[in-house]
Amino acid sequence: GNSVTQMEGPVTLSEEAFLTINCTYTATGYPSLFWYVQYPGEGLQLLLKATKADDKGSNKGFEATYRKETTSFHLEKGSVQVSDSAVYFCALGKSNTGKLIFGQGTTLQVKP
Amino acid sequence: GAVVSQHPSRVICKSGTSVKIECRSLDFQATTMFWYRQFPKKSLMLMATSNEGSKATYEQGVEKDKFLINHASLTLSTLTVTSAHPEDSSFYICSANWLGSALGYGYTFGSGTRLTVV
């Protein structure tokens, strides 16, 4: 079946540090991959997405590349800010079902 | 574009009562909406897929009679938690998928509803 695995959190970084949050997936066919961010007490916001192999999604300094050979979609940012503190969810979606399958979420805490 | 409004954002109810949560697509038509439940410090669990004009499709382990879903129009889906108990306290989030010619398909989430049953 389809599944998403994220690295365990919480991840604690100092401001301006480099961020990597690992995400790997198992899926049949060719899913789309997403990163969502959830700030405390709020719903989910789409951060970036990639719809096919080797696509790179990017937004607000965050990037992730769809790697079919390693079934990965790791999230990276070169220099994190305190305002990036949130929970990050990796997800895969199949257009034929419309369902999203989420990873367990990784809490990022950035300290000044 | 592709905005989903969820209401209420917070609700406190007494044990045994029912609570209705609304999910509206504001600027697009959503033939399909999804309802998720999120436990503290946990991921989102898909509860059901809401289809306009037909019965919802529930995920395994989700009680259909407990969580009533109605999708009467292309812009509104409702989740009713019936005879709520403290263990139903959770964060409920809806989402809708949309098809854009330029961007392919995507998902937009509501802001969530924090339900507390006392």
Interface residues (C-beta under 8 A of the other chain):
Chain A: S32 F34 Y36 G41 E42 G43 L44 Q45 L46 K49 T51 F89 G93 S95 G98 K99 L100 I101 F102 G103 Q104 G105 T107
Chain B: Q6 T32 F34 K41 K42 S43 L44 L46 T49 I93 S95 N97 G104 Y105 G106 Y107 T108 F109 G110 S111 G112 R114
